[in-house]
């Protein structure tokens, strides 16, 4: 089968599609014939070598964390899913390898009818992340949450999860994405110089929690929250210098319950997964090139 991988750190061109042996579902796992899979921002950073000290990888490194497809193998002990079911899910932080024709998933949920394959492909990683960071911050109804980088593929899902919890959400994005954030239910503002003043004007009662999906503004974000413990970043690798928790698969227990939450919200029409672009699997280099710009509004996916 075809699969995307890289064998050395470097630019997008180091990723290539090659033939590899088929994986098989083990106990507690399922295998899917992949219809579409996500290109994770974290893997773009891994591939570049920027994270080699924090999260070194073994080569060859098979890419892809989340996927959507049709179940074609069910491992021992698995119940509630059958061959032929349409699902979305994730391979787990250790296995990965979903940018392929076949992928083994360790967490999954039924694909909502409202989502096409591309939307479903980008959902699992974002949903797990959103549940993980909002659980850590104990976000509750009536609180005000600031999401830095709210229009990206993960930020937009964090926004919608927080709204579903009953929070008021202020989201930062470029001005041309403000109408999009309003359509999700967030109060938009721009990032950059003067951020603290703009947020205080929009949330005079203060900010209870901050989720940073963009990086580069932790001093302002800590100042707005009043306590670094009220800030979680998934993007700023200088987090420790500011007393902020950097949340990632190697640091925190995964929040797989977020997949069921996402499916339920989607079935209710309360969760949209923005897709910036979809590329055929063989165009994985182009997908990584777009991801590296960090200007895509939504998830980048590969179709099989």
VEXFIBA-876315 format. One record per residue (C-alpha): x, z, y; residue number from 0. Coordinates in steps of 0.1 Angstrom, whole numbers. Example, Ala and Ser with C-alpha at 12.3 -4.5 7.8 and 13.67 -1.06 7.14 Angstrom:
BEGIN
<node px="123" pz="78" py="-45" pos="0"/>
<node px="137" pz="71" py="-11" pos="1"/>
REM end
This chain:
BEGIN
<node px="0" pz="0" py="0" pos="0"/>
<node px="10" pz="-3" py="36" pos="1"/>
<node px="21" pz="27" py="57" pos="2"/>
<node px="37" pz="33" py="91" pos="3"/>
<node px="69" pz="53" py="92" pos="4"/>
<node px="102" pz="57" py="111" pos="5"/>
<node px="136" pz="65" py="96" pos="6"/>
<node px="154" pz="75" py="128" pos="7"/>
<node px="146" pz="89" py="162" pos="8"/>
<node px="142" pz="64" py="190" pos="9"/>
<node px="118" pz="41" py="210" pos="10"/>
<node px="85" pz="27" py="197" pos="11"/>
<node px="104" pz="-1" py="179" pos="12"/>
<node px="117" pz="23" py="153" pos="13"/>
<node px="82" pz="26" py="138" pos="14"/>
<node px="75" pz="0" py="112" pos="15"/>
<node px="50" pz="-8" py="85" pos="16"/>
<node px="63" pz="-9" py="50" pos="17"/>
<node px="51" pz="-8" py="14" pos="18"/>
<node px="50" pz="26" py="-2" pos="19"/>
<node px="35" pz="41" py="-34" pos="20"/>
<node px="-1" pz="51" py="-33" pos="21"/>
<node px="-8" pz="89" py="-27" pos="22"/>
<node px="-33" pz="107" py="-49" pos="23"/>
<node px="-57" pz="136" py="-42" pos="24"/>
<node px="-45" pz="169" py="-56" pos="25"/>
<node px="-65" pz="201" py="-60" pos="26"/>
<node px="-86" pz="208" py="-29" pos="27"/>
<node px="-79" pz="173" py="-15" pos="28"/>
<node px="-97" pz="140" py="-12" pos="29"/>
<node px="-83" pz="104" py="-8" pos="30"/>
<node px="-99" pz="79" py="15" pos="31"/>
<node px="-96" pz="41" py="19" pos="32"/>
<node px="-87" pz="43" py="56" pos="33"/>
<node px="-108" pz="24" py="81" pos="34"/>
<node px="-90" pz="37" py="111" pos="35"/>
<node px="-64" pz="64" py="119" pos="36"/>
<node px="-52" pz="81" py="150" pos="37"/>
<node px="-19" pz="78" py="169" pos="38"/>
<node px="-11" pz="114" py="179" pos="39"/>
<node px="7" pz="122" py="212" pos="40"/>
<node px="27" pz="149" py="194" pos="41"/>
<node px="40" pz="123" py="169" pos="42"/>
<node px="51" pz="101" py="198" pos="43"/>
<node px="72" pz="130" py="210" pos="44"/>
<node px="85" pz="136" py="175" pos="45"/>
<node px="95" pz="100" py="171" pos="46"/>
<node px="114" pz="99" py="204" pos="47"/>
<node px="135" pz="129" py="194" pos="48"/>
<node px="123" pz="151" py="223" pos="49"/>
<node px="112" pz="177" py="198" pos="50"/>
<node px="141" pz="176" py="173" pos="51"/>
<node px="151" pz="212" py="182" pos="52"/>
<node px="116" pz="226" py="180" pos="53"/>
<node px="102" pz="205" py="151" pos="54"/>
<node px="129" pz="186" py="133" pos="55"/>
<node px="116" pz="161" py="108" pos="56"/>
<node px="129" pz="147" py="75" pos="57"/>
<node px="133" pz="109" py="72" pos="58"/>
<node px="115" pz="87" py="64" pos="59"/>
<node px="87" pz="102" py="84" pos="60"/>
<node px="53" pz="89" py="76" pos="61"/>
<node px="31" pz="88" py="107" pos="62"/>
<node px="-6" pz="97" py="112" pos="63"/>
<node px="-24" pz="130" py="112" pos="64"/>
<node px="-60" pz="121" py="113" pos="65"/>
<node px="-82" pz="93" py="99" pos="66"/>
<node px="-116" pz="81" py="90" pos="67"/>
<node px="-126" pz="62" py="59" pos="68"/>
<node px="-145" pz="60" py="26" pos="69"/>
<node px="-137" pz="86" py="-1" pos="70"/>
<node px="-122" pz="69" py="-32" pos="71"/>
<node px="-107" pz="100" py="-50" pos="72"/>
<node px="-118" pz="136" py="-52" pos="73"/>
<node px="-94" pz="163" py="-63" pos="74"/>
<node px="-100" pz="192" py="-86" pos="75"/>
<node px="-121" pz="219" py="-72" pos="76"/>
<node px="-136" pz="199" py="-44" pos="77"/>
<node px="-174" pz="201" py="-39" pos="78"/>
<node px="-198" pz="187" py="-14" pos="79"/>
<node px="-183" pz="152" py="-12" pos="80"/>
<node px="-184" pz="122" py="-35" pos="81"/>
<node px="-167" pz="89" py="-39" pos="82"/>
<node px="-183" pz="64" py="-15" pos="83"/>
<node px="-189" pz="90" py="13" pos="84"/>
<node px="-179" pz="82" py="48" pos="85"/>
<node px="-158" pz="110" py="63" pos="86"/>
<node px="-133" pz="119" py="90" pos="87"/>
<node px="-105" pz="144" py="87" pos="88"/>
<node px="-69" pz="153" py="87" pos="89"/>
<node px="-39" pz="152" py="63" pos="90"/>
<node px="-26" pz="186" py="74" pos="91"/>
<node px="5" pz="193" py="95" pos="92"/>
<node px="29" pz="190" py="66" pos="93"/>
<node px="17" pz="160" py="47" pos="94"/>
<node px="6" pz="136" py="75" pos="95"/>
<node px="8" pz="98" py="66" pos="96"/>
<node px="-27" pz="87" py="76" pos="97"/>
<node px="-15" pz="55" py="94" pos="98"/>
<node px="-18" pz="37" py="61" pos="99"/>
<node px="-42" pz="19" py="38" pos="100"/>
<node px="-49" pz="50" py="18" pos="101"/>
<node px="-46" pz="86" py="30" pos="102"/>
<node px="-50" pz="121" py="14" pos="103"/>
<node px="-70" pz="145" py="35" pos="104"/>
<node px="-69" pz="183" py="33" pos="105"/>
<node px="-97" pz="189" py="58" pos="106"/>
<node px="-127" pz="167" py="65" pos="107"/>
<node px="-163" pz="164" py="75" pos="108"/>
<node px="-190" pz="138" py="71" pos="109"/>
<node px="-187" pz="110" py="97" pos="110"/>
<node px="-215" pz="113" py="122" pos="111"/>
<node px="-237" pz="82" py="123" pos="112"/>
<node px="-233" pz="81" py="161" pos="113"/>
<node px="-196" pz="74" py="158" pos="114"/>
<node px="-180" pz="41" py="148" pos="115"/>
<node px="-148" pz="41" py="127" pos="116"/>
<node px="-125" pz="42" py="158" pos="117"/>
<node px="-142" pz="72" py="173" pos="118"/>
<node px="-142" pz="90" py="140" pos="119"/>
<node px="-105" pz="82" py="135" pos="120"/>
<node px="-95" pz="100" py="167" pos="121"/>
<node px="-117" pz="130" py="162" pos="122"/>
<node px="-101" pz="153" py="137" pos="123"/>
<node px="-69" pz="162" py="155" pos="124"/>
<node px="-86" pz="166" py="189" pos="125"/>
<node px="-114" pz="187" py="174" pos="126"/>
<node px="-89" pz="210" py="155" pos="127"/>
<node px="-68" pz="214" py="187" pos="128"/>
<node px="-99" pz="221" py="209" pos="129"/>
<node px="-111" pz="248" py="185" pos="130"/>
<node px="-76" pz="263" py="181" pos="131"/>
<node px="-69" pz="267" py="218" pos="132"/>
<node px="-104" pz="278" py="228" pos="133"/>
<node px="-105" pz="304" py="200" pos="134"/>
<node px="-71" pz="317" py="211" pos="135"/>
<node px="-84" pz="321" py="247" pos="136"/>
<node px="-117" pz="336" py="234" pos="137"/>
<node px="-137" pz="313" py="257" pos="138"/>
<node px="-173" pz="324" py="261" pos="139"/>
<node px="-205" pz="315" py="279" pos="140"/>
<node px="-204" pz="320" py="316" pos="141"/>
<node px="-166" pz="318" py="319" pos="142"/>
<node px="-148" pz="292" py="340" pos="143"/>
<node px="-122" pz="271" py="321" pos="144"/>
<node px="-96" pz="248" py="338" pos="145"/>
<node px="-85" pz="218" py="316" pos="146"/>
<node px="-54" pz="202" py="329" pos="147"/>
<node px="-53" pz="166" py="318" pos="148"/>
<node px="-90" pz="165" py="310" pos="149"/>
<node px="-95" pz="127" py="307" pos="150"/>
<node px="-71" pz="121" py="278" pos="151"/>
<node px="-82" pz="119" py="242" pos="152"/>
<node px="-76" pz="156" py="234" pos="153"/>
<node px="-85" pz="169" py="269" pos="154"/>
<node px="-119" pz="153" py="269" pos="155"/>
<node px="-128" pz="169" py="236" pos="156"/>
<node px="-115" pz="203" py="248" pos="157"/>
<node px="-139" pz="198" py="278" pos="158"/>
<node px="-169" pz="191" py="256" pos="159"/>
<node px="-161" pz="220" py="232" pos="160"/>
<node px="-158" pz="244" py="262" pos="161"/>
<node px="-191" pz="232" py="277" pos="162"/>
<node px="-208" pz="236" py="243" pos="163"/>
<node px="-197" pz="272" py="243" pos="164"/>
<node px="-215" pz="276" py="277" pos="165"/>
<node px="-184" pz="276" py="299" pos="166"/>
<node px="-181" pz="260" py="333" pos="167"/>
<node px="-153" pz="234" py="331" pos="168"/>
<node px="-131" pz="222" py="359" pos="169"/>
<node px="-110" pz="192" py="348" pos="170"/>
<node px="-80" pz="175" py="364" pos="171"/>
<node px="-75" pz="138" py="362" pos="172"/>
<node px="-66" pz="108" py="383" pos="173"/>
<node px="-93" pz="101" py="408" pos="174"/>
<node px="-104" pz="69" py="390" pos="175"/>
<node px="-113" pz="91" py="360" pos="176"/>
<node px="-135" pz="116" py="380" pos="177"/>
<node px="-168" pz="98" py="373" pos="178"/>
<node px="-159" pz="99" py="337" pos="179"/>
<node px="-153" pz="137" py="338" pos="180"/>
<node px="-186" pz="141" py="356" pos="181"/>
<node px="-204" pz="122" py="329" pos="182"/>
<node px="-190" pz="147" py="304" pos="183"/>
<node px="-203" pz="176" py="325" pos="184"/>
<node px="-170" pz="188" py="340" pos="185"/>
<node px="-162" pz="194" py="377" pos="186"/>
<node px="-133" pz="170" py="385" pos="187"/>
<node px="-103" pz="174" py="407" pos="188"/>
<node px="-69" pz="157" py="410" pos="189"/>
<node px="-37" pz="172" py="397" pos="190"/>
<node px="-4" pz="174" py="416" pos="191"/>
<node px="6" pz="192" py="449" pos="192"/>
<node px="-22" pz="214" py="462" pos="193"/>
<node px="-38" pz="219" py="428" pos="194"/>
<node px="-42" pz="256" py="432" pos="195"/>
<node px="-61" pz="253" py="465" pos="196"/>
<node px="-84" pz="226" py="452" pos="197"/>
<node px="-93" pz="246" py="421" pos="198"/>
<node px="-99" pz="278" py="441" pos="199"/>
<node px="-123" pz="258" py="463" pos="200"/>
<node px="-142" pz="246" py="433" pos="201"/>
<node px="-142" pz="279" py="415" pos="202"/>
<node px="-142" pz="307" py="441" pos="203"/>
<node px="-150" pz="332" py="414" pos="204"/>
<node px="-117" pz="325" py="397" pos="205"/>
<node px="-106" pz="309" py="365" pos="206"/>
<node px="-109" pz="328" py="332" pos="207"/>
<node px="-88" pz="305" py="310" pos="208"/>
<node px="-66" pz="274" py="313" pos="209"/>
<node px="-59" pz="247" py="287" pos="210"/>
<node px="-30" pz="225" py="296" pos="211"/>
<node px="-31" pz="191" py="279" pos="212"/>
<node px="-7" pz="174" py="303" pos="213"/>
<node px="23" pz="196" py="311" pos="214"/>
<node px="44" pz="200" py="343" pos="215"/>
<node px="22" pz="225" py="363" pos="216"/>
<node px="26" pz="258" py="345" pos="217"/>
<node px="35" pz="279" py="376" pos="218"/>
<node px="3" pz="268" py="393" pos="219"/>
<node px="-18" pz="272" py="362" pos="220"/>
<node px="-5" pz="307" py="356" pos="221"/>
<node px="-12" pz="316" py="392" pos="222"/>
<node px="-48" pz="304" py="389" pos="223"/>
<node px="-54" pz="323" py="357" pos="224"/>
<node px="-37" pz="354" py="370" pos="225"/>
<node px="-20" pz="361" py="336" pos="226"/>
<node px="2" pz="338" py="314" pos="227"/>
<node px="-18" pz="351" py="284" pos="228"/>
<node px="-48" pz="333" py="298" pos="229"/>
<node px="-30" pz="300" py="296" pos="230"/>
<node px="-24" pz="279" py="265" pos="231"/>
<node px="-5" pz="246" py="266" pos="232"/>
<node px="-3" pz="218" py="241" pos="233"/>
<node px="20" pz="197" py="262" pos="234"/>
<node px="46" pz="217" py="281" pos="235"/>
<node px="77" pz="225" py="261" pos="236"/>
<node px="90" pz="248" py="289" pos="237"/>
<node px="61" pz="272" py="281" pos="238"/>
<node px="83" pz="301" py="270" pos="239"/>
<node px="100" pz="302" py="304" pos="240"/>
<node px="66" pz="310" py="320" pos="241"/>
<node px="54" pz="334" py="293" pos="242"/>
<node px="28" pz="308" py="282" pos="243"/>
<node px="19" pz="301" py="245" pos="244"/>
<node px="27" pz="266" py="233" pos="245"/>
<node px="1" pz="258" py="207" pos="246"/>
<node px="9" pz="234" py="179" pos="247"/>
<node px="6" pz="230" py="141" pos="248"/>
<node px="39" pz="248" py="135" pos="249"/>
<node px="30" pz="278" py="157" pos="250"/>
<node px="-7" pz="286" py="150" pos="251"/>
<node px="-30" pz="286" py="120" pos="252"/>
<node px="-51" pz="254" py="120" pos="253"/>
<node px="-87" pz="256" py="132" pos="254"/>
<node px="-102" pz="233" py="106" pos="255"/>
<node px="-137" pz="247" py="114" pos="256"/>
<node px="-135" pz="225" py="145" pos="257"/>
<node px="-143" pz="194" py="124" pos="258"/>
<node px="-177" pz="208" py="114" pos="259"/>
<node px="-183" pz="218" py="150" pos="260"/>
<node px="-174" pz="183" py="162" pos="261"/>
<node px="-197" pz="167" py="136" pos="262"/>
<node px="-226" pz="189" py="146" pos="263"/>
<node px="-221" pz="183" py="183" pos="264"/>
<node px="-219" pz="145" py="177" pos="265"/>
<node px="-251" pz="146" py="157" pos="266"/>
<node px="-268" pz="163" py="186" pos="267"/>
<node px="-254" pz="137" py="210" pos="268"/>
<node px="-232" pz="163" py="227" pos="269"/>
<node px="-197" pz="150" py="218" pos="270"/>
<node px="-181" pz="117" py="226" pos="271"/>
<node px="-146" pz="108" py="214" pos="272"/>
<node px="-131" pz="84" py="240" pos="273"/>
<node px="-111" pz="55" py="225" pos="274"/>
<node px="-86" pz="39" py="248" pos="275"/>
<node px="-75" pz="11" py="225" pos="276"/>
<node px="-75" pz="1" py="189" pos="277"/>
<node px="-47" pz="-19" py="173" pos="278"/>
<node px="-44" pz="-33" py="138" pos="279"/>
<node px="-20" pz="-12" py="116" pos="280"/>
<node px="6" pz="-40" py="118" pos="281"/>
<node px="7" pz="-35" py="156" pos="282"/>
<node px="18" pz="1" py="154" pos="283"/>
<node px="47" pz="-5" py="178" pos="284"/>
<node px="23" pz="-17" py="205" pos="285"/>
<node px="1" pz="14" py="199" pos="286"/>
<node px="32" pz="37" py="203" pos="287"/>
<node px="42" pz="18" py="235" pos="288"/>
<node px="8" pz="25" py="250" pos="289"/>
<node px="8" pz="61" py="239" pos="290"/>
<node px="42" pz="66" py="255" pos="291"/>
<node px="28" pz="57" py="290" pos="292"/>
<node px="6" pz="88" py="288" pos="293"/>
<node px="-19" pz="68" py="309" pos="294"/>
<node px="-44" pz="59" py="282" pos="295"/>
<node px="-79" pz="74" py="288" pos="296"/>
<node px="-88" pz="85" py="253" pos="297"/>
<node px="-75" pz="82" py="218" pos="298"/>
<node px="-53" pz="53" py="205" pos="299"/>
<node px="-62" pz="43" py="170" pos="300"/>
<node px="-50" pz="19" py="143" pos="301"/>
<node px="-74" pz="-1" py="122" pos="302"/>
<node px="-68" pz="-9" py="85" pos="303"/>
REM end
